[in-house]
Amino acid sequence: MSISATFFPLADQVYDYFTTKKQCSVRLPADLFDGREYSIDEFYNNVKPLFDSPGCFYTTLSTPSEKAIEKQYVNQTNETVFSYPSPGVTKWTENNTAFFKLFSNGKSSDTLLLFAPGWARKNLIKESGFCQLLLKYEIDSCLLVKPFHQERTPAGLYSGELFISAHVFLTIMNFRQFVAEIRFLLNYFRKQYKYIGIIGISSGGFQAGLAVDVEPVDFYFPVITGAKLGTLTWNSIFTKYVKKDLIKKGIDETQLNKAWAIADQLYLGHNCKAKHIKQFISLYDEAVCTQHQYLLNDLYNNPDVIEMKCAHSSVIFYFEKIAKEIANVVH
């Protein structure tokens, strides 16, 4: 076994130890979907006919007016923060305002890439740095704040605590809410740029993939993300507390795959509407296991791949290379 194969998974274990991803403290009286109680089999049977028409499930919900987009502040050089009412309304008021960070140097870039980040990120400092790298290649970007993360975190919870949890149907509604936000921004920015695309890293790749199943884009860049979500969650080092809660609720790996099928490229990936795809795979990943990343590549009919000798969290050491490879595709 190589030194890389030994060291990089250890880095993920250290990262997991020092970050807050514990059992979800919120106990709901029932795990409902749109106010209705389902068994997993019943839900699966209801959504299965939509595997070939996911736009009937991942609708735009209550699309806000573009005039509702408000500039909040300029955070740093070339980074401006905006907010707008989320198309999806939840009982957590903090979560009902969506945010994004626009990176543009004021020059006439003809390309904008939305960036969907990963799960349970306390802040987006590293992701903002990556967007600054894209600016060097004259590519504008829009860094998204996911539901229940960062500014949208309900009081007393950690960032992302409610986004992915053993509340399996709430998790699906969260994915649907984020996809509606992505669709809204894709259509908003499509009027301003000649080319538009999306980057999805880690769990952000799950929702980015769903968005391009229903919205045409010029570019799609999946980064350290994968398919077969139930099994991925069951085996991931980062979701071991979710697994414990699932087991307590009597949900096993097979049932979880069925419950989350409507959010899984294993079932929906054949609908992908991206013109150009380039995927970035981490070879020593214990969070999104490498085999799930290769499975995603197969589902997309094997587009170009960049293999990186890193684990999940250590992908940050490849950010410059990823930005350069993305720029090569765009230009």
VOGU-3710 file (C-alpha; in Angstrom, 3 decimals, decimal comma):
1> msisatffpl> 0,000/0,000/0,000  1,323/3,468/-0,912  2,058/6,205/1,616  -0,728/8,305/0,038  -3,277/5,532/0,489  -2,336/5,357/4,180  -1,945/9,038/5,025  -4,856/10,725/3,220  -7,679/8,614/4,739  -6,116/9,381/8,132
11> adqvydyftt> -6,431/13,085/7,287  -10,175/12,595/6,763  -10,431/10,878/10,140  -8,656/13,783/11,826  -10,875/16,292/10,001  -13,995/14,424/11,088  -12,823/14,320/14,699  -12,349/18,082/14,929  -15,513/19,130/13,075  -19,077/19,214/14,353
21> kkqcsvrlpa> -21,087/16,453/12,730  -22,891/14,728/15,570  -26,276/13,110/16,013  -29,114/15,430/15,036  -30,505/17,062/18,173  -33,890/17,826/16,572  -36,541/15,203/17,240  -39,571/15,568/15,000  -42,904/13,996/16,020  -43,095/12,440/12,541
31> dlfdgreysi> -40,887/12,441/9,441  -43,359/13,882/6,947  -43,062/14,748/3,277  -45,138/17,823/2,385  -47,197/17,280/5,496  -48,021/13,651/4,750  -46,744/10,491/6,403  -45,342/7,781/4,113  -43,786/4,394/4,528  -40,517/4,096/2,627
41> defynnvkpl> -42,032/1,616/0,164  -45,059/3,849/-0,396  -42,877/6,895/-1,045  -40,620/4,956/-3,416  -43,576/3,632/-5,404  -45,015/7,157/-5,677  -41,811/8,729/-7,012  -40,577/5,841/-9,183  -42,620/7,011/-12,231  -40,728/10,333/-12,029
51> fdspgcfytt> -37,286/8,821/-12,575  -37,597/9,697/-16,275  -39,231/13,095/-15,638  -37,577/14,517/-12,501  -38,769/18,031/-13,342  -42,186/16,969/-12,063  -40,612/16,473/-8,630  -37,845/19,085/-8,638  -40,107/21,975/-9,527  -39,263/25,639/-9,036
61> lstpsekaie> -41,662/25,657/-6,028  -42,707/29,247/-5,240  -40,276/31,110/-7,481  -39,518/34,575/-6,038  -39,379/37,722/-8,104  -35,920/38,568/-9,403  -36,526/42,039/-7,960  -36,468/40,424/-4,511  -32,702/39,803/-4,822  -31,007/42,274/-2,481
71> kqyvnqtnet> -27,348/43,204/-2,127  -26,339/42,712/1,499  -22,710/43,798/1,582  -19,342/43,545/-0,118  -17,493/40,953/1,944  -14,061/41,361/0,427  -12,423/42,204/-2,879  -14,648/41,088/-5,769  -17,039/39,234/-3,415  -20,576/40,578/-2,990
81> vfsypspgvt> -23,217/38,888/-0,816  -26,862/38,810/-1,925  -30,059/37,435/-0,403  -33,528/36,546/-1,664  -36,618/34,689/-0,390  -36,134/30,946/-0,837  -38,622/29,252/-3,183  -39,095/26,658/-0,437  -40,646/27,747/2,852  -39,926/25,809/6,048
91> kwtenntaff> -40,947/26,256/9,689  -37,396/27,406/10,475  -37,437/31,125/9,649  -33,629/31,435/9,395  -33,701/28,926/6,557  -36,274/30,789/4,488  -33,840/33,436/3,275  -31,333/32,188/0,708  -27,898/33,735/0,203  -25,249/33,662/-2,497
101> klfsngkssd> -21,851/35,246/-2,958  -21,040/36,646/-6,373  -17,380/36,772/-7,440  -16,788/39,178/-10,310  -14,066/41,693/-10,970  -16,356/43,906/-13,040  -14,823/42,845/-16,331  -16,953/41,377/-19,092  -16,695/37,659/-18,351  -19,002/35,679/-20,602
111> tlllfapgwa> -19,133/32,662/-18,237  -20,569/32,172/-14,767  -20,329/28,983/-12,705  -22,556/28,319/-9,721  -20,755/26,518/-6,898  -22,694/24,125/-4,630  -20,546/23,364/-1,547  -20,480/20,341/0,730  -22,395/19,364/3,851  -21,971/20,733/7,394
121> rknlikesgf> -19,379/23,320/6,440  -19,046/25,804/9,311  -17,938/28,507/6,898  -17,114/28,889/3,217  -13,632/30,394/3,502  -11,932/27,672/1,426  -14,700/27,749/-1,171  -14,408/31,536/-1,440  -10,693/31,106/-2,057  -11,476/28,679/-4,858
131> cqlllkyeid> -13,824/31,224/-6,454  -10,995/33,765/-6,339  -8,877/31,268/-8,279  -11,559/31,093/-10,973  -11,480/34,891/-11,246  -7,808/34,684/-12,233  -9,002/32,741/-15,273  -11,676/35,372/-16,031  -14,525/33,121/-14,906  -17,192/34,629/-12,661
141> scllvkpfhq> -18,740/32,420/-9,999  -21,655/32,320/-7,608  -21,040/30,537/-4,307  -24,301/29,190/-2,886  -25,315/28,974/0,766  -27,220/25,703/1,187  -30,385/25,353/3,262  -29,692/25,078/7,005  -26,036/26,127/6,541  -23,960/29,162/7,598
151> ertpaglysg> -26,258/32,235/7,680  -29,278/29,935/7,376  -28,546/27,839/10,464  -31,387/27,834/13,029  -30,419/29,076/16,485  -28,853/26,429/18,685  -27,992/24,046/15,831  -24,752/23,489/13,958  -24,361/24,324/10,286  -25,971/21,572/8,210
161> elfisahvfl> -27,435/19,692/11,182  -30,907/19,532/9,636  -29,829/19,284/6,002  -28,834/15,593/5,985  -30,147/13,492/8,853  -32,069/10,362/9,760  -35,209/12,381/9,023  -35,119/10,845/5,554  -38,072/12,717/4,052  -37,002/16,069/5,503
171> timnfrqfva> -33,632/15,442/3,854  -35,351/14,957/0,489  -37,356/18,156/0,971  -34,104/19,989/1,767  -32,547/18,702/-1,461  -35,649/19,786/-3,379  -35,507/23,244/-1,803  -31,856/23,685/-2,766  -32,468/22,463/-6,321  -35,282/25,043/-6,646
181> eirfllnyfr> -32,831/27,745/-5,530  -30,252/26,559/-8,055  -32,871/26,575/-10,823  -33,899/30,120/-9,881  -30,318/31,396/-10,048  -29,485/29,510/-13,258  -32,404/31,217/-14,977  -31,565/34,578/-13,422  -27,919/34,542/-14,496  -28,574/32,924/-17,870
191> kqykyigiig> -29,851/36,308/-19,017  -26,557/37,958/-18,084  -23,944/35,475/-19,330  -23,327/33,711/-22,619  -22,346/30,461/-20,880  -23,454/29,077/-17,545  -22,604/25,991/-15,545  -22,289/24,492/-12,092  -19,657/22,978/-9,819  -20,852/20,507/-7,192
201> issggfqagl> -18,401/19,377/-4,542  -19,042/16,502/-2,136  -22,742/16,487/-1,124  -23,156/19,666/-3,173  -22,603/17,401/-6,151  -25,767/15,493/-5,231  -27,925/18,607/-5,591  -25,941/20,038/-8,513  -26,505/16,763/-10,353  -30,239/16,962/-9,672
211> avdvepvdfy> -30,295/20,542/-10,965  -28,675/19,588/-14,278  -31,144/16,716/-14,599  -33,841/19,364/-15,029  -31,978/22,469/-16,292  -29,709/22,638/-19,366  -26,222/23,989/-18,645  -23,084/24,436/-20,685  -20,741/23,025/-18,038  -21,025/20,628/-15,109
221> fpvitgaklg> -18,079/19,790/-12,864  -18,712/17,050/-10,243  -15,925/17,124/-7,629  -15,423/14,272/-5,110  -19,103/13,341/-5,345  -20,949/10,175/-6,240  -24,073/8,063/-6,635  -26,029/5,402/-4,707  -26,688/7,718/-1,816  -28,026/5,222/0,721
231> tltwnsiftk> -24,992/2,970/0,539  -22,677/5,973/0,359  -24,191/7,381/3,571  -24,117/3,964/5,234  -20,372/3,629/4,691  -19,133/7,231/4,890  -16,890/8,280/7,745  -18,707/11,636/7,875  -22,223/10,207/8,316  -21,658/7,585/10,992
241> yvkkdlikkg> -23,941/9,481/13,387  -26,683/9,608/10,749  -26,313/5,853/10,381  -26,686/5,353/14,146  -29,910/7,355/14,151  -31,214/5,442/11,128  -30,573/2,115/12,844  -32,447/3,361/15,923  -35,413/4,148/13,657  -35,275/0,647/12,153
251> idetqlnkaw> -34,065/1,822/8,722  -31,415/-0,287/7,009  -29,152/0,385/4,021  -31,559/-1,098/1,461  -34,467/0,985/2,744  -32,352/4,138/2,753  -31,442/3,602/-0,903  -35,167/3,351/-1,701  -36,099/6,380/0,412  -33,489/8,566/-1,293
261> aiadqlylgh> -33,837/7,136/-4,812  -35,525/10,295/-6,124  -32,394/12,255/-5,089  -29,904/9,764/-6,527  -28,112/9,933/-9,875  -28,204/6,132/-9,848  -31,857/6,536/-10,855  -31,923/10,032/-12,380  -28,480/10,535/-13,956  -29,635/9,495/-17,428
271> nckakhikqf> -31,609/12,778/-17,555  -28,444/14,925/-17,334  -28,711/18,034/-19,544  -25,104/19,273/-19,311  -23,279/19,858/-22,614  -19,798/19,372/-21,150  -18,884/17,342/-18,055  -15,528/16,915/-16,404  -15,311/14,962/-13,160  -12,723/15,147/-10,380
281> islydeavct> -12,195/11,933/-8,396  -10,362/11,561/-5,073  -8,563/8,220/-5,024  -8,338/7,709/-1,232  -11,735/8,948/-0,102  -13,534/7,575/2,959  -16,302/10,192/2,991  -17,597/9,763/-0,561  -15,989/6,421/-1,278  -14,060/6,385/-4,534
291> qhqyllndly> -16,138/3,526/-5,970  -19,245/5,730/-5,742  -17,430/8,442/-7,693  -16,549/6,019/-10,474  -20,153/4,798/-10,470  -21,279/8,374/-11,120  -18,844/8,584/-14,021  -20,325/5,416/-15,508  -23,838/6,825/-15,165  -22,759/9,893/-17,155
301> nnpdviemkc> -21,307/7,648/-19,894  -17,698/8,149/-18,780  -16,880/11,818/-19,370  -13,346/13,123/-18,867  -11,884/12,427/-15,428  -9,097/13,949/-13,369  -7,877/11,506/-10,710  -6,419/13,149/-7,624  -4,131/11,470/-5,082  -6,036/12,795/-2,099
311> ahssvifyfe> -8,817/11,905/0,300  -11,935/13,984/0,885  -10,833/16,925/3,015  -7,360/17,045/1,453  -8,920/17,997/-1,904  -8,153/21,599/-0,904  -4,549/20,944/-1,933  -5,861/20,325/-5,464  -7,960/23,482/-5,717  -5,483/25,271/-7,969
321> kiakeianvv> -5,302/22,282/-10,319  -9,095/21,924/-10,357  -9,548/25,624/-11,162  -7,025/25,386/-13,995  -8,678/22,262/-15,455  -12,096/23,920/-15,265  -10,707/26,991/-17,021  -9,278/24,796/-19,784  -12,712/23,285/-20,427  -14,498/26,638/-20,303
331> h> -12,045/28,470/-22,527
//
